[in-house]
Amino acid sequence: MNRRSALKSLGVAGAAVTGTGVLGRVSAANPDRKYFAIQEAANEIREKQGRQAMLRFLEKKGIGYDTVRRPMVITEKDDDSVSTDEFDNVDGSPSDCDICLDFTLYTNSQNTIYTIDMEWTYDLEASDYGQQPDDGAALYYTDGCWDYYSNSLSETTYTSNYVTAEDDNNNDGIAYSVDDVSAGDGDNLYCGLNIEPIGDCTIDQREVFGQYMHTWTDVEVSSSFGVSFPAGISVSYSVDTEVGEQTTGTEGDGDTLMTLDQSEATLD
């Protein structure tokens, strides 16, 4: 059984996937455990002091990373009220966005474990952003070039409040459901996935990807998410009804995938 199969056999329901306490207190004698201890501390700093403080902490600990910030902007209806029904990935700017996405790839000092991290905040003038069903997020990677770090879900992924890893039984990454109704204006939500390089791929070929999907409907419906390479995030619903969807994984031009590759995070 490979790591992907083992991870699938575990399921999500019995695992604790939280932004703090990824591994609890661990021994720094093991390089991998030391990395996860740094990761846990970084997530705690992020929740208390913000993203920039987290990145400064990673730098201090010798963690190599690269990061991009992209906007997901809500358009306005004709009556000038803010609509949650559509997004505009073209006209938004990272300094003025209603959903700001930060996508990061970082690695340990040996370049053996990599972490895909995506964080987002809601910054709206209107107070009624969240609509059912749940939104979705996904972290995934080039097939055959990466694998899950571990068959333990708690060592493989972490999330903030309002974000839950989904057991979507795929080989290319993990999808997450996002309770955007409960999340408030200014909350920073995030998810992360620990992976390792495999296969005969160049560092430029080893790409990682992040996507966010907003969904909305006027009827009672629940959603579940999956992800695959190269298709990206997918969604299914509990009832057959019309549900609005808008997906972003772009660099602001409405077309280009939000991506980084191994070379951009690897330490010299």
C-alpha positions in Angstrom: 0.0 0.0 0.0 1.5 3.3 -1.0 1.1 6.5 1.0 -1.8 7.7 -1.1 -3.7 4.5 -0.6 -3.0 4.5 3.1 -4.2 8.0 3.4 -7.4 7.2 1.7 -8.0 4.2 3.9 -7.7 6.4 7.0 -10.6 8.8 6.1 -11.0 12.2 7.6 -13.6 11.7 10.2 -11.3 10.1 12.8 -8.4 12.5 12.4 -7.8 15.8 14.2 -7.0 18.3 11.5 -6.4 21.7 13.2 -4.2 24.7 12.6 -2.5 24.2 16.0 -1.4 21.0 17.4 -0.5 19.3 14.1 1.8 16.9 16.0 1.7 18.3 19.5 5.0 18.5 21.4 7.6 16.7 19.4 11.3 15.9 19.7 13.6 18.3 17.9 16.1 15.4 17.5 14.2 14.2 14.4 14.6 16.7 11.5 11.1 15.9 10.3 9.5 16.4 13.7 11.5 19.6 14.1 10.0 20.9 10.8 6.5 20.1 12.0 7.1 21.8 15.3 8.1 24.9 13.4 5.0 24.5 11.2 2.8 24.3 14.3 4.4 27.3 15.9 4.1 29.3 12.6 0.4 28.6 12.4 -0.1 29.7 16.0 1.8 32.9 15.2 -0.3 33.5 12.1 -3.6 33.2 14.1 -2.3 35.6 16.8 -0.2 38.1 14.9 -1.0 37.7 11.2 0.5 36.3 8.1 3.6 38.6 7.8 4.6 37.6 11.4 4.3 34.0 10.4 6.6 34.5 7.3 9.2 36.3 9.4 9.2 33.4 11.8 9.7 30.9 9.0 12.6 33.0 7.7 14.2 33.1 11.2 14.0 29.3 11.3 15.7 28.9 8.0 12.6 27.8 6.1 12.7 28.6 2.3 9.5 29.8 0.7 7.9 31.7 -2.1 4.5 33.2 -2.1 2.0 35.1 -4.3 -1.1 37.1 -3.5 -4.1 37.2 -5.8 -7.5 38.8 -5.6 -10.9 37.3 -5.9 -13.2 40.3 -6.2 -17.0 40.4 -5.9 -18.8 42.4 -8.5 -21.7 44.8 -7.8 -25.2 44.5 -9.0 -27.1 47.2 -10.9 -28.6 48.5 -7.7 -25.0 49.0 -6.3 -25.5 46.4 -3.6 -22.7 43.9 -3.2 -23.5 40.6 -4.9 -22.1 37.3 -3.7 -23.2 35.7 -6.9 -20.2 36.5 -9.1 -16.5 37.1 -8.9 -14.3 39.2 -11.1 -10.7 37.9 -11.3 -9.7 40.5 -13.9 -10.3 43.9 -12.3 -9.3 43.3 -8.7 -6.0 44.2 -7.2 -4.2 42.5 -4.3 -4.4 45.7 -2.3 -8.2 46.1 -2.7 -9.9 42.7 -2.9 -13.0 41.2 -1.2 -11.4 37.8 -0.9 -7.6 38.0 -0.8 -5.8 34.7 -1.6 -2.2 34.1 -0.4 -0.6 31.0 -1.9 2.8 29.8 -0.5 5.2 26.9 -1.0 7.8 26.4 1.7 10.3 23.6 2.6 12.6 22.4 5.3 16.4 22.9 5.2 17.0 19.6 3.5 14.5 20.3 0.7 12.8 16.9 1.5 9.4 18.1 2.8 7.4 20.8 1.1 4.2 22.5 2.3 1.6 24.0 0.1 -0.3 26.6 2.0 -3.3 28.8 1.0 -4.7 31.5 3.2 -7.6 33.9 2.5 -9.4 36.7 4.2 -12.9 38.2 3.6 -12.9 41.9 3.4 -16.4 43.2 2.6 -18.3 46.4 3.2 -21.5 44.3 3.2 -22.1 42.0 6.2 -24.1 39.3 4.4 -21.3 37.7 2.4 -21.6 34.0 3.4 -24.2 31.9 1.6 -25.0 28.2 1.6 -23.7 25.8 0.6 -20.1 25.6 1.8 -17.4 27.1 -0.4 -14.5 24.9 -1.4 -10.7 25.1 -1.5 -8.1 22.7 -3.0 -4.4 22.2 -2.9 -3.0 19.8 -5.5 0.2 19.1 -7.5 1.6 17.7 -10.7 0.8 14.0 -11.0 3.8 11.7 -10.6 6.1 14.4 -9.3 4.8 14.7 -5.7 3.2 12.5 -3.1 1.6 13.0 0.4 4.3 13.2 3.0 2.7 10.6 5.3 -0.1 8.1 5.7 -1.1 10.0 8.8 -3.7 12.6 8.0 -2.5 14.8 10.9 1.0 14.9 9.5 -0.3 15.5 5.9 -2.7 18.4 6.2 -3.8 21.2 8.6 -6.6 23.7 8.6 -7.9 26.8 10.4 -11.3 27.1 11.9 -14.2 26.9 9.4 -12.1 24.8 7.0 -12.3 20.9 6.9 -10.3 18.5 4.9 -12.5 16.2 2.7 -11.9 12.5 2.1 -12.2 12.7 -1.6 -10.1 9.6 -2.4 -7.8 11.1 -5.0 -4.1 10.9 -5.7 -3.3 14.4 -6.6 -4.1 16.6 -3.5 -6.7 17.4 -1.0 -10.0 19.4 -1.2 -11.5 21.3 1.7 -15.0 22.5 2.6 -15.2 26.1 3.8 -17.9 27.3 6.1 -18.1 30.8 4.7 -21.4 31.5 6.5 -19.8 31.2 9.9 -16.6 33.0 8.9 -16.7 36.8 9.5 -15.3 39.9 7.8 -11.5 40.0 8.3 -11.1 36.4 9.4 -8.1 34.7 8.0 -8.7 31.1 7.0 -6.2 28.7 5.7 -5.3 25.1 4.7 -2.0 23.4 4.2 -0.7 20.1 2.7 2.7 18.5 3.4 4.2 16.7 0.4 7.5 15.3 -0.8 9.1 15.1 -4.2 9.0 11.8 -6.1 9.6 10.6 -9.6 12.0 11.6 -12.3 10.8 15.3 -12.6 12.8 18.5 -12.9 12.2 21.1 -10.2 10.4 23.3 -12.8 8.0 20.4 -13.6 7.1 19.9 -9.9 4.3 22.4 -9.7 1.7 23.0 -7.0 -1.7 24.6 -7.4 -4.3 26.3 -5.3 -8.0 27.0 -6.0 -11.0 28.5 -4.2 -14.6 28.0 -5.2 -17.5 30.1 -4.1 -21.0 28.6 -4.3 -24.5 30.0 -3.6 -28.1 28.9 -3.9 -31.5 29.9 -2.6 -32.5 26.3 -1.6 -31.2 24.0 1.2 -28.3 22.0 -0.2 -25.0 20.6 1.0 -21.8 20.3 -1.0 -18.8 18.0 -1.1 -15.5 18.7 -2.9 -12.8 16.8 -4.7 -9.7 17.7 -6.7 -7.6 16.1 -9.4 -4.7 17.0 -11.7 -4.9 18.8 -14.1 -8.7 19.4 -13.8 -8.5 21.1 -10.4 -11.4 21.4 -7.9 -14.8 19.8 -8.4 -18.0 19.8 -6.4 -21.1 17.7 -6.0 -24.4 18.6 -4.3 -26.9 16.6 -2.2 -29.9 17.5 -4.3 -30.3 18.2 -8.0 -30.8 21.9 -8.1 -29.2 25.0 -9.7 -26.2 26.2 -7.7 -24.1 29.2 -8.6 -20.4 28.5 -8.8 -17.3 30.7 -9.4 -13.8 29.2 -9.1 -10.6 31.1 -8.9 -7.1 29.7 -9.1 -5.9 32.5 -11.2 -3.2 35.2 -11.1 -5.8 37.9 -11.6 -6.2 37.5 -15.4 -9.1 35.1 -15.2 -7.1 32.4 -17.0 -3.7 31.6 -15.5 -3.5 29.0 -12.8 -2.2 30.2 -9.4 0.9 28.0 -9.2 4.4 27.8 -7.8 7.1 25.2 -8.5 9.8 23.4 -6.5 12.5 25.7 -7.7 10.9 28.8 -6.2 10.9 27.4 -2.6 14.1 25.3 -2.7 16.9 26.6 -0.6 20.2 27.4 -2.4 
